[in-house]
Amino acid sequence: MSVTAAKPVTIITGFLGAGKTTFLNGLIAYKNTEKLAVIENEFGQEGIDGQLVICADDKLFELSNGCLCCTLNEDFYSLLEVLWEGREEFDELIIETTGIANPASVAAPFLTNANVPYYYKLKRVICLVDARNIEQQLRETDEARNQISFSDILLITKTDMITTEQLAHIEKLLKGINPLATVLSGHRECYPFTEIYQVSRNAIVEDKLPKVTNRIFTVQRHQHEDLVSLSFNFNEPFDLQLLSHRLTVFLNFQAKDVYRVKGIFNIHDQSQKIIIQSVMQDLAVAAGDTWTEDTERNSRIVFIGKNLNPVGFEKMLRQCFYRHI
């Protein structure tokens, strides 16, 4: 089968009650000149919210045998294959996850499978954040933390129900949790779709990685108990094989406490930037742009998680430097 241009994929996540289906309806209306394939993922035997999804040509695909994050196996891959076989009939794939799903598990096929990226390209993960309830959700649930940490866009919803001061507080809170994300806001009558579609997961990687000055790392502790964002900066080149191995071992033992890892690395003897990010317990490694002569070849990486020790992370990363023998 010959491969044409990969279909763009947008994943919509967010905790229970954040307004995902309302947002999806608005998105379908916004993209009314395009044909969308929609996977609407419901927990349980019946897709109740699926009855609310508006799609003129009935391109609504539901997995009715459970939560997508729990059944991300043959059913999901088969569905992607079926959709691809009818590739001329849609322009973009939209996936709406359940309120308790970890979006990393839904994104995994697009980031870690060697074949899927030829057919589908993950463009953005959008997390809807309920302006009125997010602080409580962050205190009480790992799901909300995972969703916010993994996403590229944090869309604060129901902003018509809060004050300007409250909105500014939530924006600051979210930027502290996930410095990699673009923070936007809106409500059911006015979502910023134009701004959303200007954000591309790969295009924003370098711009969103914090620049650490005058020291190796910075630590940002979130006001909600144990949330930590660590940013590192190294001028020394890395050994890719060693780096991949150590990060993989680390994730296998510590994945439950680490919500996200993402970085751009200067690899010895490679002219391209190497982009590494975590997807659950797996690593996704991809080549980025070529280093230019006027660019400082430094590596930047961010860890987001619970009770992260910067000294231990720095030691682990330093053990991955290239050593000339």
C-alpha positions as CSV (number, residue, x, y, z in Angstrom):
1,M,0.0,0.0,0.0
2,S,1.5,3.3,-1.0
3,V,1.7,5.9,1.8
4,T,0.3,9.4,1.2
5,A,0.6,12.3,3.6
6,A,0.0,11.3,7.2
7,K,-3.3,12.4,8.7
8,P,-3.1,14.9,11.5
9,V,-4.3,13.8,14.9
10,T,-5.7,15.9,17.8
11,I,-6.3,14.3,21.2
12,I,-8.8,16.0,23.6
13,T,-8.3,15.1,27.3
14,G,-9.5,16.6,30.5
15,F,-10.9,15.5,33.9
16,L,-14.5,14.6,34.4
17,G,-16.9,17.6,33.8
18,A,-14.3,19.8,32.1
19,G,-16.6,20.2,29.0
20,K,-14.8,17.9,26.5
21,T,-18.0,17.0,24.5
22,T,-19.2,20.6,24.4
23,F,-15.7,21.6,23.1
24,L,-15.8,18.8,20.6
25,N,-19.1,20.0,19.3
26,G,-17.6,23.5,18.8
27,L,-14.6,22.1,17.2
28,I,-16.6,20.1,14.6
29,A,-18.6,23.3,13.8
30,Y,-15.3,25.3,13.5
31,K,-13.9,22.7,11.1
32,N,-17.2,22.6,9.0
33,T,-15.3,22.7,5.7
34,E,-13.3,19.6,6.5
35,K,-14.2,16.0,7.1
36,L,-13.3,14.7,10.5
37,A,-13.0,11.2,11.8
38,V,-13.9,11.1,15.5
39,I,-13.1,8.4,18.0
40,E,-15.2,9.2,21.0
41,N,-14.0,7.1,23.9
42,E,-16.4,6.3,26.7
43,F,-16.0,4.3,29.8
44,G,-18.6,1.6,30.1
45,Q,-20.9,-0.3,27.7
46,E,-22.8,2.7,26.4
47,G,-21.3,5.9,24.9
48,I,-23.8,8.3,26.5
49,D,-21.9,11.4,25.5
50,G,-21.6,10.0,22.0
51,Q,-25.3,10.9,21.5
52,L,-24.4,14.5,21.9
53,V,-21.6,14.6,19.3
54,I,-22.7,16.5,16.2
55,C,-21.2,15.2,13.0
56,A,-23.0,15.8,9.7
57,D,-21.6,12.8,7.9
58,D,-21.9,10.5,10.9
59,K,-18.2,9.9,11.2
60,L,-18.3,8.9,14.9
61,F,-16.4,5.9,15.9
62,E,-16.8,4.5,19.4
63,L,-15.1,1.7,21.2
64,S,-17.9,0.5,23.4
65,N,-16.0,-2.3,25.2
66,G,-14.3,0.0,27.7
67,C,-12.0,2.9,28.4
68,L,-9.6,3.5,25.5
69,C,-6.6,3.8,27.8
70,C,-7.5,0.3,29.1
71,T,-8.1,-1.2,25.7
72,L,-5.3,0.3,23.7
73,N,-4.4,-2.8,21.8
74,E,-5.8,-4.7,18.9
75,D,-9.1,-2.9,18.8
76,F,-7.5,0.6,18.6
77,Y,-4.9,-0.4,16.1
78,S,-7.5,-2.1,13.9
79,L,-9.6,1.0,14.1
80,L,-6.7,3.1,12.9
81,E,-6.2,0.7,10.1
82,V,-9.8,0.8,9.0
83,L,-9.8,4.6,9.1
84,W,-6.7,4.7,7.0
85,E,-8.2,2.4,4.4
86,G,-10.8,5.1,3.9
87,R,-8.2,7.9,4.1
88,E,-9.7,9.9,1.2
89,E,-12.9,10.4,3.3
90,F,-11.5,12.4,6.1
91,D,-8.9,15.2,6.7
92,E,-8.2,14.9,10.4
93,L,-8.5,12.3,13.2
94,I,-9.9,13.6,16.5
95,I,-9.8,11.5,19.7
96,E,-11.8,12.4,22.8
97,T,-10.6,10.4,25.8
98,T,-12.5,9.7,29.0
99,G,-12.2,12.0,32.0
100,I,-10.1,9.4,33.8
101,A,-7.8,8.5,30.9
102,N,-4.1,9.1,30.9
103,P,-3.5,10.8,27.5
104,A,0.0,9.3,27.3
105,S,-1.5,5.9,26.8
106,V,-3.7,7.1,24.0
107,A,-0.8,9.0,22.3
108,A,1.5,6.0,22.6
109,P,0.8,4.4,19.2
110,F,1.6,7.7,17.5
111,L,4.8,8.3,19.3
112,T,6.4,4.9,20.0
113,N,5.1,2.6,17.2
114,A,7.5,2.5,14.2
115,N,4.8,2.2,11.6
116,V,1.9,4.4,12.8
117,P,3.7,7.8,12.2
118,Y,3.8,7.0,8.5
119,Y,0.0,7.2,8.4
120,Y,-0.9,9.4,11.4
121,K,1.0,12.4,12.9
122,L,0.1,13.6,16.4
123,K,-0.2,17.3,16.1
124,R,-1.5,18.3,19.5
125,V,-2.9,17.1,22.8
126,I,-5.5,19.5,24.3
127,C,-6.3,19.3,28.0
128,L,-9.5,21.0,29.1
129,V,-9.2,22.4,32.6
130,D,-12.4,23.2,34.6
131,A,-11.7,26.7,36.0
132,R,-13.9,26.1,39.1
133,N,-12.7,22.7,40.2
134,I,-9.1,22.3,39.0
135,E,-7.4,23.0,42.3
136,Q,-9.4,20.4,44.1
137,Q,-8.8,17.9,41.3
138,L,-5.1,18.5,41.5
139,R,-5.1,17.9,45.3
140,E,-7.1,14.7,45.0
141,T,-6.3,12.9,41.7
142,D,-3.3,11.7,39.8
143,E,-5.4,11.7,36.6
144,A,-5.7,15.4,36.5
145,R,-2.0,15.8,37.1
146,N,-1.2,13.4,34.3
147,Q,-3.5,15.0,31.9
148,I,-2.1,18.5,32.5
149,S,1.5,17.4,32.5
150,F,1.3,15.5,29.2
151,S,-0.7,18.0,27.1
152,D,0.6,20.6,24.7
153,I,-2.4,23.0,25.2
154,L,-4.1,23.7,28.5
155,L,-7.5,25.2,27.7
156,I,-9.2,26.7,30.8
157,T,-12.9,26.3,30.4
158,K,-16.0,27.9,32.0
159,T,-14.2,31.2,32.3
160,D,-17.5,33.0,32.1
161,M,-18.1,31.7,35.6
162,I,-15.0,33.1,37.3
163,T,-13.4,36.5,37.8
164,T,-10.4,38.0,35.9
165,E,-8.3,37.6,39.1
166,Q,-9.3,33.9,39.4
167,L,-8.4,33.3,35.8
168,A,-4.9,34.9,36.2
169,H,-4.4,32.7,39.3
170,I,-5.2,29.5,37.3
171,E,-3.0,30.5,34.4
172,K,-0.1,30.9,36.7
173,L,-0.9,27.6,38.4
174,L,-0.9,25.7,35.1
175,K,2.3,27.3,33.8
176,G,4.0,26.3,37.0
177,I,2.9,22.6,36.5
178,N,3.6,22.3,32.8
179,P,6.1,24.9,31.4
180,L,6.0,23.1,28.1
181,A,2.4,23.9,27.4
182,T,0.5,26.8,25.8
183,V,-2.2,28.1,28.2
184,L,-5.4,29.4,26.6
185,S,-8.9,30.1,27.9
186,G,-12.5,30.2,26.8
187,H,-16.0,29.0,27.4
188,R,-18.8,27.2,25.4
189,E,-19.8,30.4,23.5
190,C,-16.2,31.3,22.6
191,Y,-13.3,28.9,22.3
192,P,-10.0,30.0,20.8
193,F,-9.9,27.5,17.9
194,T,-7.6,29.7,15.7
195,E,-5.0,29.9,18.4
196,I,-5.3,26.2,19.2
197,Y,-4.6,25.2,15.6
198,Q,-1.5,27.4,15.5
199,V,0.1,25.2,18.1
200,S,1.9,22.1,16.8
201,R,3.4,19.5,19.2
202,N,6.7,19.3,17.4
203,A,7.1,22.9,16.4
204,I,6.9,24.2,19.9
205,V,9.3,21.8,21.6
206,E,12.4,24.0,21.7
207,D,10.6,27.3,22.4
208,K,8.8,25.8,25.3
209,L,11.8,24.2,27.1
210,P,12.9,26.6,29.8
211,K,16.3,28.2,29.5
212,V,18.4,27.7,32.6
213,T,20.9,30.4,33.3
214,N,23.9,30.5,35.6
215,R,23.3,27.0,37.0
216,I,22.7,23.5,35.8
217,F,19.1,23.2,36.9
218,T,16.0,25.1,38.2
219,V,13.4,23.7,40.5
220,Q,9.8,24.9,40.5
221,R,7.7,23.5,43.4
222,H,4.0,23.7,42.9
223,Q,1.8,24.9,45.6
224,H,-0.2,21.7,45.6
225,E,1.7,19.5,47.8
226,D,4.4,17.4,46.0
227,L,4.3,18.6,42.4
228,V,7.7,19.5,41.0
229,S,9.0,20.7,37.7
230,L,12.7,20.3,37.1
231,S,14.6,22.0,34.2
232,F,18.2,21.1,33.3
233,N,20.7,22.6,30.9
234,F,24.0,20.9,29.8
235,N,26.7,22.0,27.4
236,E,28.4,18.6,27.3
237,P,27.4,16.2,24.5
238,F,25.5,13.1,25.3
239,D,25.9,9.4,24.4
240,L,22.5,8.5,22.9
241,Q,22.6,4.8,23.6
242,L,23.6,5.4,27.2
243,L,21.0,8.2,27.7
244,S,18.2,6.1,26.2
245,H,19.1,3.1,28.4
246,R,19.3,5.0,31.6
247,L,16.1,6.9,31.0
248,T,14.3,3.7,30.1
249,V,15.4,1.9,33.2
250,F,14.5,4.9,35.3
251,L,11.0,5.0,33.8
252,N,10.4,1.3,34.3
253,F,11.0,1.8,38.1
254,Q,9.8,5.4,38.6
255,A,7.0,6.0,36.0
256,K,4.3,6.3,38.6
257,D,5.9,9.4,40.0
258,V,6.9,11.0,36.8
259,Y,4.2,12.5,34.7
260,R,6.3,13.8,31.8
261,V,9.9,13.9,30.5
262,K,10.8,16.0,27.4
263,G,14.0,17.3,26.1
264,I,16.3,18.3,23.2
265,F,19.7,16.8,23.3
266,N,23.1,17.4,21.8
267,I,24.3,14.0,20.8
268,H,27.9,13.3,20.0
269,D,28.7,12.9,16.3
270,Q,25.1,13.8,15.3
271,S,24.3,16.9,13.3
272,Q,20.6,16.9,14.3
273,K,18.9,17.7,17.5
274,I,17.5,14.7,19.2
275,I,14.0,15.0,20.8
276,I,13.3,12.6,23.6
277,Q,10.0,12.3,25.5
278,S,8.4,9.9,27.9
279,V,5.2,8.0,26.9
280,M,4.1,6.1,30.0
281,Q,7.1,3.7,30.6
282,D,8.4,4.1,27.1
283,L,10.7,6.6,25.4
284,A,10.0,8.3,22.1
285,V,13.1,9.3,20.3
286,A,13.0,11.4,17.2
287,A,15.4,13.6,15.1
288,G,14.8,17.3,15.1
289,D,16.2,20.2,13.2
290,T,19.9,20.3,12.3
291,W,22.2,22.3,14.6
292,T,23.2,25.5,12.9
293,E,26.7,27.1,13.2
294,D,25.3,30.1,15.1
295,T,23.4,27.9,17.6
296,E,24.9,26.9,21.0
297,R,24.7,23.1,21.1
298,N,23.3,22.7,24.6
299,S,20.8,20.1,25.9
300,R,17.7,21.1,27.8
301,I,15.3,18.7,29.5
302,V,12.3,19.0,31.8
303,F,10.9,16.5,34.3
304,I,7.4,16.9,35.8
305,G,6.3,14.7,38.7
306,K,6.0,14.1,42.4
307,N,8.8,14.6,44.9
308,L,11.5,14.8,42.3
309,N,15.1,15.1,43.6
310,P,17.2,17.5,41.4
311,V,20.5,16.1,42.7
312,G,19.6,12.6,41.8
313,F,18.4,13.6,38.3
314,E,21.5,15.6,37.6
315,K,23.7,12.7,38.7
316,M,21.8,10.3,36.4
317,L,22.1,12.7,33.4
318,R,25.8,13.3,33.9
319,Q,26.4,9.6,33.7
320,C,25.1,9.8,30.1
321,F,27.7,12.2,28.8
322,Y,29.8,11.1,25.9
323,R,33.2,9.9,27.2
324,H,36.0,9.9,24.7
325,I,38.1,6.8,25.0
